[in-house]
Amino acid sequence: MTQKQTGRPSASPHTKAPKQKKGVPTTAQQTIPYKQMLKDGVCQVGEKLFTKSIAYEDINYQLAQADDQSAIFDGYCAFLNSFDPTLPFQLSFINHRSRPDSQYTVTLPMQNDAYNGVRQEFADMLENQIAKSNNGIVRTKLITFNVTADDLKSARPRLERVEADICSNFKKLGVQSRPLSGLERLEVLHGQLHPGGTEPFQFAWDMIPKTGLTTKDFIAPSGFDFRYSRMFRVGETWGAASYLQIMASELSDKLLAELLELDAEMTVTMHIQTVDQSKAIKTIKAKVSDIDKMKVEEQKKAVRSGYDMEILPPDLVTFSQDAKTLLTDLQSRNERMFLLTFLIVNTAPTRRELDNDIFTVGGIVQKYNCVLKRLDFQQEQALLSSLCLGSNTIEIQRGMTTSSTAIFIPFLTQELRMEGEAIYYGLNALSHNIIMANRKKLKNPNGLFLGVPGSGKSFAAKRELVNVFLATTDKIIIVDPMGEYSPLVRRLGGQVVEIAPNSPHHINPMDLDVNLDDDVSPISLKCDFILSLMELVVGGKDGLQPVERTVIDRCTRIVYRDYLNDPEHTPMPTLQDLYDLLCKQSETEAARLATALEIYVSGSLNIFNYQTNVDYQHARVVCLDLKKLGAGLRTIAMHIMQDLVNAQVSVNFSHGIATWCYFDEFHVLLKDPLTASYCVTIWKMLRKKGCVPSALTQNVKDLLASREIENIFENSDFMVLLSQAQGDRAILAKQLGISPHQLSYVTHSNSGEGLLFYGNTTIPFIDRFPQNTELYRIMTTRPEDRKNDTAQ
């Protein structure tokens, strides 16, 4: 083969090109098979051949339920059938190693505060997790289509029409897509021609007139070397091109997925050409006739030889059945015929690494009864055919029906890696890429952390909390019934408010802020809160009676009358004032209510009968610690804390500050119908006040105990599912439409493993937080970890 090894030409437009034989390129630039690339993404490949490329994103096919997978498959078949014989197209799957300085990074700059220790630990953890994300492999998926036209002017409208049709068909599949500009196409080509990500792509359109160079000069490698029969060199990198020989009568939809999940640089290319339906049927009929003729000849031989004429060669019988089945599919089913060229180009820094990658790819395809064949003496043609230009010079084609072509379904699992104030949620269990998401960008940022004890739900919430503290300026409020968050909050300089009989901290449940501009009047919302609080106080199976609710509503409005008239000089009412007012009412129901409230006013449970003496405005993190409360008072305390959280969120919102709220042991609030109803009301209101609320619970059944409580479940676009009990798994599978494959990630899974729901995206995740850190020691609740920490 002719060697084409050259350095990049001088930027001078007056440099003379070396003499060459006609049709034989002598420079790397001349080897690249296109004439011109335009700003709008149109590329002229040949005299009358013009192409465009569309990039598209992933959808969750591998994790979907069987019915959903069938629907996606059928939709993809319809997508393939939309291409007519005059419109060949190319599917490109590019695994490219990006340069270290262009890889995804998360920065947590050091601050002039006391938290640089934990900030550095968290930054190191993120850096290590990003390093595990497939070693910087970037996966790009493109479809390149071409049209034949006399000139650019007539080609453009046809390309735009096809582009609109493809994007529309992608949209029907739920796939996000966008056409590539000329600059983006050049960047993709530059990546393909510079494996290893060692050389940056530096190009702008205004550089062409300034330098006199062409677009090829900015993407060409230092040289090509095609002297080898079974491999090539591009720059300093070794490469080899192969094609997929399909031996299997039935293919698996996992073949392409396994290839694309490899941690190696490679380009998988499928050139697909639709065959005219009438021509395809005519060809298959001719084949059937030929096979029938061969069968007759074999039967004649059998008669002459004296053995049974029904005994035919097995291959002939198989070919006959396959041909007739194919003819039936083309005539009576929605199947079309395609010609497929399946190319795989591997690149690596050394020949040893290249051989290892090819061996791995060969093992994968062999598992699915296919063979990886090296393209001997066609390495140059295969490499150029793998570039996303829509040009194919490899004449090895396999006839495939629509469904057999669609089995190479180009969808795996969605990724979630956002920029800006994104929070870390672990690694994608399928692709091993880091998961970074911003809940504020969801339509409804309400969140749930669900898992059995020991599954890691509190740790997951704490990890998110720390990330929020370090990456944003938002405020954080925690309702902590078990006292698990106090060490972490103190380390972050927050305020721990202990609600206990001997605590110096006091919270007045009657607090009312009249200065807030709320959708609901403060007094009306307060009446709802007092009603639900008295429901807990009175207790009983039947709850509050209608007359009792009327008395409570009347007394609540009266007790605030003086304060509302002159809030600056009138003290805030307390439970004592409500109790005194109930005692003055004439109804016997009022006396019953006052008696029930007495223990919380002058009895042993009077911890909430004081004016508030806690200033939570100056701390970024506030933890309401209820650990020292008895079980009987804890439910009432959590209910009061929820009302307090709502008030503080409103105050922060009025100052333009977002608030993250965490309610641990949330199922405690859902046991009583009236308390649950108030929770639903608050849950809906928090979202409108720039709040990102999260509930942690181990009891999914409680979340779905009533239609009203179920609203909390349905109004949460963010969910972290960790290991679930068997009964809860069945409920979740039905409620969320979780496939058996997805359910396996929350079945007897280890701590820190589960499913992440972010809007319409579902991702299995794994989080292995480094244990030899200060953060881990103050976040973990595992007894063995605390024991080891104490021993040290």
BELSUL-V437923 format. One record per residue. N is the residue number from 1. PSI is psi in radians with two decimals (* if undefined). OMEGA is omega in degrees with one decimal (* if undefined). D_FIRST is the distance of its C-alpha to the first C-alpha in whole Angstrom. Layout:
# BELSUL-V437923
N|PSI|OMEGA|D_FIRST  N|PSI|OMEGA|D_FIRST
This chain:
# BELSUL-V437923
1|2.63|-178.9|0  2|2.27|177.0|4  3|2.38|172.6|6  4|1.53|-176.1|9  5|2.05|-176.8|12  6|2.64|171.7|16  7|2.97|177.8|19  8|2.29|-178.5|21  9|2.73|177.6|23  10|2.63|179.5|26  11|-0.19|-178.6|29  12|2.27|179.5|30  13|-0.15|-177.2|30  14|0.03|179.3|30  15|2.26|-178.8|27  16|2.38|176.9|25  17|2.50|178.6|21  18|2.67|178.8|19  19|2.58|-177.2|18  20|2.75|171.9|15  21|2.61|-177.3|14  22|2.18|177.5|16  23|-0.04|179.9|14  24|1.94|179.7|11  25|2.51|178.0|12  26|-0.06|177.6|13  27|2.82|178.1|15  28|-0.65|-180.0|15  29|-0.74|-179.2|18  30|-0.39|-179.2|16  31|-0.56|-177.1|14  32|2.11|-166.1|17  33|1.10|167.9|18  34|2.79|-176.8|21  35|-0.81|179.9|24  36|2.57|175.1|27  37|2.26|-176.9|28  38|2.82|-174.6|32  39|-0.61|-176.3|35  40|0.09|177.0|36  41|-0.06|176.3|33  42|2.29|178.9|32  43|2.23|174.5|28  44|1.92|-176.6|27  45|-0.77|177.9|24  46|-3.04|-178.8|24  47|-0.70|-177.8|26  48|0.34|-177.8|29  49|2.13|-177.6|27  50|2.45|-175.8|29  51|2.77|171.4|29  52|2.77|-180.0|31  53|2.53|176.7|31  54|2.25|174.8|34  55|2.49|179.5|34  56|2.71|-175.7|37  57|3.04|180.0|39  58|2.75|165.4|40  59|2.83|-176.5|43  60|1.54|175.7|44  61|-0.82|-175.4|43  62|-0.51|-177.7|43  63|-0.10|-173.3|46  64|2.79|173.9|48  65|2.84|-177.0|51  66|-0.71|179.4|50  67|-0.72|179.4|51  68|-0.67|177.1|50  69|-0.71|178.2|46  70|-0.71|179.4|47  71|-0.73|178.2|48  72|-0.74|-179.9|45  73|-0.80|179.2|43  74|-0.68|178.0|45  75|-0.65|179.4|44  76|-0.62|174.7|40  77|-0.77|177.8|40  78|-0.62|177.5|42  79|-0.80|179.1|40  80|-0.69|-178.8|37  81|-0.26|-178.5|39  82|-0.21|179.7|40  83|2.24|179.6|37  84|2.99|-175.5|37  85|-0.32|179.7|34  86|0.07|-173.6|33  87|1.33|174.5|33  88|2.64|-179.2|29  89|2.88|-175.3|29  90|2.22|173.6|27  91|2.16|-177.9|28  92|2.29|176.1|27  93|1.87|-170.7|28  94|2.00|170.5|27  95|1.85|-173.4|28  96|2.33|179.3|27  97|2.04|-177.0|29  98|2.80|178.2|31  99|2.57|-178.8|32  100|-0.65|-177.5|35  101|-0.12|178.2|37  102|0.06|179.6|36  103|2.82|179.9|37  104|2.27|-179.4|40  105|2.68|174.0|43  106|2.13|-177.7|47  107|2.32|172.3|49  108|1.47|-175.5|53  109|2.49|178.7|54  110|2.55|-178.0|57  111|2.89|177.3|60  112|1.19|-179.7|64  113|-2.97|-175.4|65  114|0.22|-172.0|66  115|0.29|-179.9|63  116|-0.43|177.2|60  117|-0.93|179.5|60  118|-0.53|178.1|59  119|-0.73|179.5|57  120|-0.70|177.5|55  121|-0.78|-178.4|55  122|-0.69|178.5|54  123|-0.71|178.3|51  124|-0.71|178.9|50  125|-0.79|179.4|50  126|-0.73|179.9|48  127|-0.72|179.0|45  128|-0.67|179.7|45  129|-0.67|177.6|45  130|-0.65|179.2|42  131|-0.50|178.1|40  132|-0.20|-174.4|40  133|1.27|175.6|39  134|0.53|174.6|36  135|0.68|175.5|35  136|0.27|177.6|34  137|2.20|175.8|32  138|2.23|-178.5|32  139|2.16|-179.8|32  140|2.36|179.0|31  141|2.18|-176.3|32  142|2.62|166.2|31  143|2.20|-178.6|31  144|2.22|-178.6|29  145|2.70|-178.1|30  146|2.69|174.8|29  147|2.68|176.6|32  148|2.21|-178.9|31  149|2.79|-177.9|33  150|-0.60|-178.8|34  151|3.05|-177.2|34  152|-0.69|-177.1|35  153|-0.73|-180.0|38  154|-0.39|-179.9|38  155|-0.63|-173.5|36  156|-0.93|-178.4|37  157|-0.61|178.0|40  158|-0.73|177.6|38  159|-0.73|-179.6|36  160|-0.66|179.5|39  161|-0.77|178.0|41  162|-0.72|178.6|38  163|-0.79|179.4|38  164|-0.70|179.5|42  165|-0.76|-179.2|42  166|-0.80|179.5|39  167|-0.65|178.0|41  168|-0.75|178.4|44  169|-0.64|174.7|43  170|-0.71|-179.0|42  171|-0.66|177.7|45  172|-0.52|178.0|47  173|-0.11|-175.2|45  174|0.36|-177.1|46  175|2.24|175.6|43  176|2.36|-179.0|43  177|2.79|177.6|40  178|2.46|177.2|39  179|2.54|179.1|37  180|2.44|172.8|34  181|2.99|178.0|35  182|-0.69|179.3|32  183|-0.74|-179.3|33  184|-0.66|177.5|32  185|-0.68|177.6|29  186|-0.66|179.3|27  187|-0.70|177.0|29  188|-0.79|178.8|27  189|-0.69|177.5|24  190|-0.73|178.4|24  191|-0.69|178.7|25  192|-0.58|-177.0|22  193|-0.06|176.0|20  194|1.19|-180.0|22  195|2.65|178.5|22  196|-0.24|178.0|25  197|0.55|-176.2|27  198|-0.39|-175.5|28  199|2.19|-178.5|27  200|2.66|175.9|30  201|2.02|-177.6|30  202|1.82|-177.7|32  203|2.49|170.2|32  204|2.64|-174.3|35  205|-0.53|-179.2|35  206|-0.12|178.4|37  207|-0.35|-178.1|35  208|-0.91|178.2|33  209|-0.48|-178.8|36  210|-0.63|-174.1|36  211|-0.36|-175.5|33  212|0.17|179.6|32  213|3.03|175.8|28  214|2.99|-179.7|27  215|-0.54|-179.4|27  216|-0.56|-179.0|23  217|-0.43|-177.5|24  218|-0.19|-179.6|26  219|-0.22|-175.6|23  220|2.49|174.5|20  221|3.09|178.5|19  222|-0.41|177.2|19  223|2.81|173.0|15  224|2.58|175.4|12  225|1.85|-178.0|9  226|0.49|-179.6|6  227|-0.34|-176.3|5  228|2.57|-177.2|7  229|-0.49|-173.0|8  230|0.10|177.7|11  231|3.11|-179.2|11  232|3.01|173.2|10  233|2.38|173.8|13  234|1.97|-169.7|15  235|-2.22|178.3|17  236|0.11|-174.7|19  237|2.49|176.7|18  238|2.58|179.0|16  239|2.82|176.7|16  240|2.42|-178.8|15  241|2.37|179.8|15  242|2.92|172.4|17  243|2.74|-178.0|20  244|2.02|175.5|23  245|2.02|-174.6|25  246|1.96|-179.6|28  247|-0.41|-172.7|30  248|2.49|174.4|34  249|-0.45|175.3|36  250|2.37|-178.3|38  251|2.83|179.5|36  252|2.54|177.9|37  253|0.02|-179.6|37  254|-0.14|-177.1|37  255|-0.96|-178.9|33  256|-0.66|-179.6|32  257|-0.78|-179.4|34  258|-0.65|178.1|33  259|-0.77|-174.9|30  260|-0.33|-179.6|31  261|-0.05|179.8|33  262|2.48|176.4|31  263|1.18|-177.7|31  264|2.67|176.6|27  265|2.17|-179.5|25  266|2.78|174.1|23  267|2.10|175.1|23  268|2.18|-175.2|24  269|2.33|173.6|24  270|1.95|172.6|25  271|2.15|-174.0|25  272|2.26|179.3|28  273|2.11|177.5|29  274|2.40|177.6|33  275|2.41|176.9|34  276|2.29|-172.0|37  277|-0.80|-179.2|39  278|-0.66|177.9|41  279|-0.68|-179.9|38  280|-0.80|179.8|37  281|-0.74|178.9|40  282|-0.72|179.7|40  283|-0.76|-178.8|37  284|-0.68|177.1|38  285|-0.70|178.0|42  286|-0.70|178.8|40  287|-0.73|178.8|38  288|-0.73|179.2|42  289|-0.74|178.9|43  290|-0.73|-179.2|40  291|-0.71|177.8|41  292|-0.67|177.6|45  293|-0.72|178.8|44  294|-0.64|178.6|42  295|-0.70|178.2|45  296|-0.74|179.2|48  297|-0.72|179.4|46  298|-0.66|179.8|46  299|-0.66|177.0|50  300|-0.73|178.0|51  301|-0.68|-179.4|49  302|-0.75|179.6|51  303|-0.76|-179.7|54  304|-0.56|-177.5|54  305|-0.18|175.6|53  306|0.42|175.3|56  307|3.02|-171.8|55  308|2.20|-178.6|55  309|-0.23|178.6|53  310|-0.23|179.2|53  311|1.96|-177.8|50  312|2.73|176.6|47  313|2.36|-177.6|43  314|-0.72|-179.7|43  315|-0.69|-179.2|39  316|-0.71|177.9|41  317|-0.76|-179.8|44  318|-0.83|179.9|41  319|-0.68|-179.7|39  320|-0.79|179.4|42  321|-0.77|-179.6|44  322|-0.75|-178.4|40  323|-0.73|179.7|40  324|-0.66|176.4|44  325|-0.74|179.0|44  326|-0.72|179.1|41  327|-0.72|177.7|43  328|-0.75|179.2|46  329|-0.76|-177.7|44  330|-0.55|-175.4|42  331|-0.63|-171.7|46  332|-0.24|177.6|48  333|2.93|-178.4|47  334|1.01|-179.0|45  335|2.51|174.9|42  336|2.95|-179.7|39  337|2.35|178.5|35  338|2.65|170.3|32  339|2.12|-172.8|28  340|2.27|169.1|27  341|2.02|-173.4|23  342|1.88|-176.8|23  343|2.54|174.4|20  344|2.12|178.8|21  345|2.04|177.3|19  346|2.50|174.4|20  347|2.60|-179.4|20  348|2.76|-178.2|21  349|-0.53|-177.4|22  350|2.81|179.5|21  351|-0.60|179.0|19  352|-0.83|178.6|23  353|-0.66|178.8|24  354|-0.79|179.3|21  355|-0.68|178.5|21  356|-0.76|-179.9|25  357|-0.75|-179.7|24  358|-0.67|178.6|22  359|-0.71|179.3|25  360|-0.80|178.8|28  361|-0.75|178.6|26  362|-0.68|178.2|26  363|-0.66|179.8|29  364|-0.86|-176.9|31  365|-0.56|178.7|29  366|-0.57|178.6|30  367|-0.49|179.6|34  368|0.45|174.8|34  369|0.72|172.8|32  370|2.97|-177.9|29  371|2.37|175.0|26  372|1.99|-176.6|23  373|2.24|177.5|19  374|2.43|179.1|16  375|1.49|-178.4|14  376|2.31|177.9|11  377|0.32|175.6|8  378|0.44|-176.8|9  379|-0.72|-179.7|10  380|-0.86|-179.1|9  381|-0.67|-178.9|12  382|-0.75|178.5|14  383|-0.81|-178.4|14  384|-0.53|177.4|15  385|-0.36|179.1|17  386|-0.25|175.2|19  387|2.52|-175.0|20  388|1.12|-179.9|24  389|-0.15|178.1|23  390|0.22|-178.6|24  391|2.28|-178.7|21  392|2.09|178.4|19  393|0.14|176.0|16  394|2.15|-173.2|16  395|0.37|176.3|19  396|1.87|-176.1|20  397|2.59|178.2|24  398|2.23|176.7|27  399|2.23|-176.9|30  400|2.59|171.6|33  401|3.05|-179.7|36  402|-0.87|-175.7|37  403|-0.62|179.2|39  404|-0.50|174.6|36  405|-0.70|-177.4|34  406|-0.25|179.8|36  407|-0.41|172.3|36  408|1.08|-172.5|33  409|2.25|-168.9|36  410|0.49|-177.4|35  411|2.39|-178.8|38  412|-1.66|178.3|39  413|2.59|-179.3|41  414|2.63|174.5|43  415|2.75|178.4|42  416|1.68|-176.5|45  417|1.60|-172.9|44  418|2.79|178.6|47  419|3.11|174.9|47  420|-2.43|-177.5|50  421|0.97|-178.8|53  422|2.54|-177.6|51  423|2.50|-177.8|53  424|2.33|179.1|51  425|0.31|177.1|52  426|-2.87|178.6|49  427|2.48|174.1|46  428|2.12|-175.1|44  429|-0.33|-180.0|45  430|-0.86|-175.8|42  431|-0.23|-179.0|39  432|0.32|175.0|41  433|2.63|-179.0|41  434|2.51|178.7|44  435|2.03|178.4|47  436|2.14|-175.4|48  437|2.65|177.5|51  438|1.86|-176.4|53  439|-0.42|-179.4|56  440|-0.38|-178.1|58  441|-0.09|175.7|55  442|2.66|175.8|56  443|-0.62|179.2|59  444|1.76|-173.6|61  445|0.00|179.1|60  446|2.44|-174.8|63  447|2.73|177.2|62  448|2.38|172.0|63  449|1.93|-173.7|62  450|2.32|178.6|63  451|2.71|177.8|63  452|2.81|176.5|65  453|2.33|-179.7|66  454|-0.03|-179.0|64  455|-0.29|177.0|61  456|0.33|-177.5|60  457|-0.70|177.5|62  458|-0.68|178.9|64  459|-0.72|179.3|61  460|-0.70|178.6|59  461|-0.72|179.0|61  462|-0.69|178.1|62  463|-0.74|176.7|58  464|-0.74|-179.6|58  465|-0.81|179.6|61  466|-0.76|179.7|60  467|-0.72|177.1|57  468|-0.77|-179.2|59  469|-0.71|-175.2|61  470|-0.49|-172.3|59  471|-0.18|-177.6|56  472|3.13|173.5|59  473|0.28|-177.7|63  474|2.81|175.0|64  475|2.73|-174.4|67  476|2.29|176.7|67  477|2.36|-177.9|70  478|2.26|170.0|70  479|1.94|-166.5|73  480|1.60|-177.7|73  481|-0.41|-174.1|76  482|0.07|177.0|74  483|0.53|-176.3|74  484|-0.32|-170.8|71  485|-0.19|-173.4|69  486|-0.84|-179.8|72  487|-0.71|-179.5|70  488|-0.76|-178.5|67  489|-0.72|178.5|69  490|-0.67|178.7|71  491|-0.51|178.9|68  492|0.21|176.8|67  493|0.33|-178.9|70  494|-3.13|-179.0|71  495|2.18|175.9|75  496|2.05|179.5|76  497|1.86|-179.0|79  498|2.13|176.4|81  499|1.79|-175.3|83  500|2.81|-178.3|85  501|-0.67|-177.1|89  502|0.22|-176.8|89  503|2.51|175.5|86  504|-0.19|-178.5|87  505|2.35|179.5|85  506|2.42|176.5|87  507|2.20|178.2|85  508|1.94|-178.4|87  509|-0.20|-179.2|86  510|0.04|-179.3|88  511|2.41|-178.9|86  512|2.18|178.5|86  513|1.92|-176.5|84  514|-0.10|-175.9|85  515|-0.15|-176.8|83  516|2.41|177.8|80  517|1.55|-174.8|79  518|2.74|177.3|78  519|-0.64|178.8|78  520|2.43|-178.7|80  521|2.42|-177.0|84  522|-0.67|-176.8|84  523|-0.61|179.0|87  524|-0.76|179.2|86  525|-0.62|179.0|83  526|-0.65|177.0|85  527|-0.72|177.2|88  528|-0.71|-179.9|85  529|-0.80|-179.0|84  530|-0.65|176.8|88  531|-0.82|-179.6|88  532|-0.60|177.4|85  533|-0.78|178.9|86  534|-0.50|175.0|90  535|-0.73|177.5|88  536|-0.67|-177.6|87  537|-0.82|-177.4|90  538|-0.72|178.4|93  539|-2.74|-179.2|90  540|2.76|-176.5|91  541|-0.61|-175.1|90  542|-0.20|178.9|91  543|-2.71|-178.8|90  544|2.44|174.7|92  545|2.81|-178.3|94  546|-0.73|-179.7|95  547|-0.69|179.5|98  548|-0.72|177.7|96  549|-0.67|178.2|93  550|-0.77|-180.0|96  551|-0.76|-178.5|98  552|-0.77|179.6|95  553|-0.74|179.7|93  554|-0.83|-177.0|97  555|-0.63|179.4|97  556|-0.76|-179.6|94  557|-0.62|179.8|94  558|-0.68|-174.5|98  559|-0.42|179.5|96  560|-0.02|-172.3|94  561|-0.91|-178.5|97  562|-0.68|-179.0|98  563|-0.70|-180.0|95  564|-0.54|179.2|93  565|-0.57|-178.9|96  566|1.29|-174.0|96  567|-0.41|-176.8|92  568|-0.49|-175.3|93  569|-0.03|-179.9|96  570|2.25|-179.9|96  571|2.66|178.3|95  572|2.36|176.8|92  573|2.71|175.7|94  574|3.13|176.6|93  575|-0.49|177.2|94  576|-0.73|179.0|97  577|-0.70|178.3|98  578|-0.70|179.2|97  579|-0.82|179.7|99  580|-0.69|-178.6|102  581|-0.66|176.7|101  582|-0.65|-180.0|101  583|-0.44|-177.5|104  584|-0.18|-178.1|106  585|2.66|-175.1|105  586|-0.38|-177.1|107  587|2.49|176.1|105  588|-0.52|178.1|105  589|-0.57|179.3|101  590|-0.69|178.7|101  591|-0.70|178.4|103  592|-0.73|179.5|101  593|-0.75|-179.6|98  594|-0.70|179.7|100  595|-0.73|178.9|100  596|-0.58|-177.5|97  597|-0.30|-172.0|96  598|-0.70|-177.7|98  599|-0.44|-179.8|96  600|-0.05|-178.5|94  601|-0.93|-178.3|96  602|0.05|-178.9|99  603|-2.80|-174.6|98  604|-0.20|-178.6|95  605|0.68|-173.1|92  606|0.42|-174.3|93  607|-0.28|179.9|90  608|0.24|179.9|89  609|0.80|179.8|93  610|2.79|171.9|92  611|2.57|-179.9|91  612|2.27|177.5|87  613|0.33|-178.7|87  614|2.27|176.7|83  615|1.78|-179.0|81  616|0.25|-177.0|77  617|-0.41|-171.6|76  618|0.00|178.5|75  619|2.38|178.6|73  620|-0.53|-179.4|69  621|2.20|178.4|69  622|2.23|178.5|73  623|2.13|177.5|73  624|1.73|-171.2|76  625|2.04|-177.9|77  626|0.28|-171.4|79  627|-0.66|-172.8|79  628|0.06|177.6|82  629|2.59|174.2|84  630|2.85|-177.2|85  631|-0.61|-178.1|84  632|-0.57|-176.8|86  633|-0.29|-173.5|86  634|-0.67|-179.9|82  635|-0.78|178.5|81  636|-0.71|-179.4|84  637|-0.73|178.9|82  638|-0.62|179.3|79  639|-0.72|177.9|80  640|-0.70|179.5|82  641|-0.59|179.1|79  642|-0.70|177.0|77  643|-0.66|177.2|79  644|-0.75|178.8|79  645|-0.79|179.9|75  646|-0.72|179.3|75  647|-0.75|-178.9|78  648|-0.63|175.6|76  649|-0.70|178.9|73  650|-0.72|178.5|75  651|-0.82|179.1|76  652|-0.71|-179.0|72  653|-0.66|178.9|71  654|-0.39|177.1|74  655|0.17|178.5|72  656|0.46|-178.1|69  657|2.29|176.2|68  658|2.68|-178.3|66  659|2.33|173.0|67  660|2.21|-176.8|65  661|2.43|179.8|68  662|2.15|177.8|67  663|1.76|178.3|70  664|2.76|-177.5|70  665|0.82|-173.1|72  666|-0.43|-177.7|72  667|-0.38|178.3|73  668|-0.63|-177.6|76  669|-0.20|-172.9|77  670|-0.03|-176.2|76  671|-0.61|-179.4|79  672|2.29|-176.2|82  673|-0.75|-177.5|81  674|-0.70|176.0|83  675|-0.74|178.4|81  676|-0.70|179.3|77  677|-0.71|177.8|78  678|-0.65|177.1|79  679|-0.76|-179.8|75  680|-0.75|179.5|74  681|-0.84|-179.7|75  682|-0.71|-178.4|74  683|-0.70|179.9|71  684|-0.61|-177.0|71  685|-0.61|-176.6|72  686|-0.68|-177.9|70  687|-0.60|-176.9|67  688|-0.13|-176.5|69  689|0.50|178.3|70  690|0.48|-177.6|66  691|2.58|175.0|66  692|1.55|-175.8|64  693|2.57|178.2|66  694|2.38|176.5|65  695|2.36|178.5|67  696|2.21|179.7|66  697|2.71|177.7|68  698|-0.07|-175.2|67  699|1.62|177.1|69  700|-0.58|-179.6|67  701|-0.65|179.3|70  702|-0.60|179.1|73  703|-0.50|-175.5|70  704|0.39|-177.5|70  705|-0.50|178.4|74  706|2.84|-178.7|75  707|-0.59|-178.0|74  708|-0.76|179.2|75  709|-0.55|179.9|73  710|-0.39|177.1|70  711|-0.60|177.8|69  712|-0.74|179.3|68  713|-0.80|-175.6|66  714|-0.40|-179.7|64  715|0.45|178.1|65  716|1.93|-179.5|62  717|-0.05|179.6|59  718|2.29|-177.8|58  719|2.35|173.8|58  720|1.93|178.2|57  721|2.08|174.8|58  722|-2.90|-175.9|58  723|2.30|-174.8|59  724|2.62|173.4|62  725|2.79|-173.2|64  726|-0.79|-179.7|64  727|-0.67|179.5|67  728|-0.57|179.2|65  729|-0.72|179.9|62  730|-0.70|179.3|63  731|-0.80|-178.4|65  732|-0.70|179.7|61  733|-0.71|-179.8|59  734|-0.76|-174.7|62  735|-0.71|-174.3|62  736|-0.07|-177.3|59  737|0.73|-176.9|57  738|2.30|179.0|55  739|2.78|176.0|53  740|-0.64|178.1|53  741|-0.78|178.2|50  742|-0.72|-176.9|51  743|-0.45|-179.7|54  744|-0.40|-179.0|53  745|-0.19|176.9|52  746|0.33|178.7|56  747|1.94|-179.4|57  748|0.64|-179.4|58  749|2.78|179.7|55  750|2.88|177.7|56  751|2.35|179.9|57  752|0.19|178.0|55  753|2.45|179.8|53  754|-2.67|-179.3|53  755|2.43|176.3|53  756|2.18|175.6|53  757|2.08|178.5|54  758|1.72|-174.9|53  759|-2.17|179.3|54  760|0.08|-178.0|52  761|2.28|177.4|49  762|2.17|-175.5|50  763|2.23|170.2|48  764|2.38|-175.2|48  765|2.77|173.7|49  766|2.31|176.5|49  767|2.04|176.1|51  768|1.49|-178.1|51  769|2.31|-178.2|53  770|2.25|-174.3|53  771|-0.30|-177.7|57  772|0.76|-178.4|57  773|2.74|176.3|58  774|-0.70|-179.1|61  775|-0.76|-178.8|60  776|-0.72|-176.6|60  777|-0.57|-178.8|63  778|-0.15|178.0|65  779|-0.50|-173.8|63  780|2.60|174.6|63  781|0.13|-180.0|66  782|2.22|-177.5|65  783|-0.68|-177.4|68  784|-0.61|178.5|66  785|-0.71|178.5|64  786|-0.61|178.7|68  787|-0.76|179.3|69  788|-0.67|-179.2|66  789|-0.68|178.6|67  790|-0.68|-179.4|71  791|-0.61|-179.8|70  792|*|*|68
